């Protein structure tokens, strides 16, 4: 009888152990939640040019008020400064297109040695902090490490135009915030053909990435 009793007790204990193990193995935890992805969005805002007022006298009389006179600078922006000339002939126009993604720049009635400067800001219209990685000028990409470019508009192996830009690439722009100022210097070089001087137009756009994806390899 003792052996039978002990056997029954052992069987009950074994079944109890299996029951506990089975119950633990079948336990399930349910977690409910919602995942929302962020959006990366930027746009050009608040653009201006140092010379954007059309001249009242296209002939460019000498002695015009200094605040209306055209500007010039050294080739290659040597010395990093610019100054007034004694005539008022050229001017620039900027136009934001493509839902804020493209900045179209037009220089009117310009001539060799003419200088203009443009500044703009970038607004973060998304929900993710972003950084401006590189600039695209007329379809050609340049990063912040290449702040100076030259162009040959008529493919005669002589540079007609040069651009230099500031160094705020890589600055973090938080959602709803505006960037530091970006600036572009523009200078018409001596070989620029006459056919280009009446209306000289080029497009600027930017490539921005989320803050932790900076910098990108240049295409």
C-alpha positions in Angstrom: 0.0 0.0 0.0 2.8 2.4 0.8 4.3 1.8 -2.6 1.0 2.4 -4.4 0.5 5.5 -2.4 3.9 6.8 -3.2 3.4 6.0 -6.8 0.1 7.9 -6.9 1.7 10.9 -5.2 4.6 10.9 -7.6 2.2 10.8 -10.6 0.1 13.7 -9.2 3.3 15.8 -8.7 4.5 15.0 -12.2 1.2 15.9 -13.7 1.2 19.1 -11.7 4.6 20.0 -12.9 3.6 19.4 -16.5 0.5 21.5 -16.0 2.5 24.4 -14.8 5.0 24.1 -17.6 2.2 23.9 -20.2 0.5 26.9 -18.7 3.7 29.0 -18.9 4.4 27.8 -22.5 1.0 29.0 -23.6 1.1 32.4 -22.1 0.8 35.2 -24.7 1.5 39.0 -24.3 -0.4 41.3 -26.6 1.0 44.8 -27.2 -1.0 47.4 -29.1 0.6 50.5 -30.6 0.8 52.7 -33.6 4.0 53.6 -35.6 4.0 56.9 -37.4 6.7 57.7 -39.9 8.2 61.3 -40.1 8.3 63.5 -43.2 11.4 65.2 -44.7 10.4 68.5 -46.2 12.2 71.8 -46.9 11.6 74.9 -49.0 13.3 78.1 -50.0 12.1 81.2 -48.1 13.0 84.9 -47.9 15.3 85.4 -50.9 16.9 88.7 -51.7 19.7 90.2 -53.9 22.1 93.0 -53.2 21.2 94.5 -56.7 17.6 93.8 -57.6 16.2 97.2 -58.5 15.9 97.8 -62.3 17.6 101.0 -63.4 15.5 104.1 -64.1 18.0 105.2 -66.7 19.3 102.1 -68.6 22.1 104.3 -70.1 23.8 104.2 -66.7 24.8 107.9 -66.2 27.9 108.5 -64.2 27.4 109.8 -60.7 24.3 107.8 -59.9 23.6 107.4 -56.1 25.8 104.8 -54.6 22.8 102.7 -53.3 21.7 102.3 -56.9 25.0 101.7 -58.6 26.2 98.4 -59.9 28.8 96.3 -58.1 32.0 94.6 -59.1 34.7 92.5 -57.5 38.0 90.8 -58.3 38.3 87.7 -60.4 38.0 84.6 -58.3 36.5 86.8 -55.5 40.1 87.6 -54.4 40.0 89.7 -51.3 36.5 88.6 -50.5 34.9 92.0 -51.0 33.0 94.0 -53.6 32.4 97.7 -54.3 30.3 100.0 -56.4 30.9 101.1 -59.9 29.8 104.5 -61.3 26.8 103.3 -63.4 23.5 101.6 -62.9 22.8 99.2 -65.7 22.3 95.6 -64.6 20.1 94.0 -62.0 19.0 90.6 -60.7 15.7 88.8 -60.1 15.1 85.7 -58.1 12.0 83.5 -58.4 11.0 80.5 -56.1 9.4 77.8 -58.2 8.5 74.1 -58.0 6.6 74.4 -54.7 9.6 76.0 -53.0 12.2 73.5 -54.2 13.9 75.5 -57.0 15.4 79.0 -57.0 15.6 80.6 -60.4 18.1 83.4 -60.8 18.1 85.8 -63.7 20.7 88.6 -64.2 19.5 91.3 -66.6 21.5 93.6 -68.9 24.8 92.6 -67.2 28.4 92.9 -68.6 31.9 91.6 -67.8 33.0 92.4 -64.2 29.3 92.8 -63.0 28.8 91.4 -59.5 25.7 90.5 -57.6 25.0 88.6 -54.3 22.0 86.7 -53.2 20.9 85.4 -49.8 18.1 83.0 -48.8 16.9 80.8 -46.0 15.6 77.2 -45.9 12.5 76.4 -43.9 12.0 72.9 -42.4 8.4 72.1 -43.3 8.6 68.5 -42.2 8.7 66.6 -38.9 12.4 65.4 -39.0 15.4 67.5 -38.2 17.4 68.0 -41.4 20.7 69.2 -42.8 21.4 70.7 -46.3 23.9 68.4 -47.8 24.8 69.9 -51.2 23.7 72.4 -53.9 22.7 71.6 -57.5 23.3 74.4 -60.0 22.0 73.8 -63.5 21.8 70.1 -62.8 25.4 69.8 -61.5 25.9 68.8 -57.9 28.4 70.5 -55.5 29.0 69.9 -51.8 30.0 72.3 -49.1 33.7 71.3 -49.6 33.6 72.9 -53.1 32.3 76.4 -52.5 33.5 77.9 -55.8 32.6 77.0 -59.4 33.1 78.4 -62.9 30.9 78.0 -66.0 31.5 78.1 -69.7 28.1 78.9 -71.2 29.0 78.7 -74.9 31.5 75.9 -74.7 34.4 77.8 -76.1 36.8 76.6 -73.4 36.8 80.0 -71.6 35.0 80.5 -68.3 32.2 83.1 -68.5 30.8 83.2 -65.0 31.8 82.2 -61.5 29.8 81.5 -58.3 30.8 81.2 -54.7 28.6 80.3 -51.7 28.7 80.4 -48.0 29.4 77.6 -45.5 26.2 76.8 -43.6 26.0 73.3 -45.1 25.5 70.7 -42.4 23.8 73.0 -39.9 20.8 71.2 -38.3 17.4 72.7 -39.0 14.7 71.5 -36.7 11.0 71.0 -37.7 9.3 74.3 -38.1 12.6 76.3 -37.9 14.4 78.4 -40.4 18.0 77.8 -41.3 20.9 80.2 -41.0 21.5 82.4 -44.0 22.9 80.9 -47.2 24.6 83.3 -49.6 25.8 83.2 -53.2 28.2 85.5 -54.9 28.0 85.8 -58.7 30.5 87.5 -61.0 30.5 87.9 -64.8 33.9 87.2 -66.4 35.4 88.9 -69.4 35.0 86.0 -71.9 31.2 85.9 -71.3 29.5 86.2 -74.8 27.3 89.1 -75.6 24.4 86.8 -76.4 24.4 85.7 -72.7 24.5 89.2 -71.2 21.0 90.5 -71.8 19.4 87.7 -69.8 21.6 85.2 -67.9 19.6 82.6 -66.1 20.5 79.6 -64.0 18.6 77.3 -61.5 19.6 76.4 -57.9 18.2 73.6 -55.9 19.4 71.9 -52.7 19.6 68.3 -51.5 18.7 67.9 -47.8 18.9 64.7 -45.7 17.7 63.8 -42.2 20.2 65.0 -39.6 21.7 61.5 -38.9 22.2 60.9 -42.7 24.7 63.7 -43.2 26.9 63.8 -45.2 25.9 62.0 -48.4 28.4 60.8 -50.9 28.4 63.3 -53.8 26.6 61.9 -56.9 
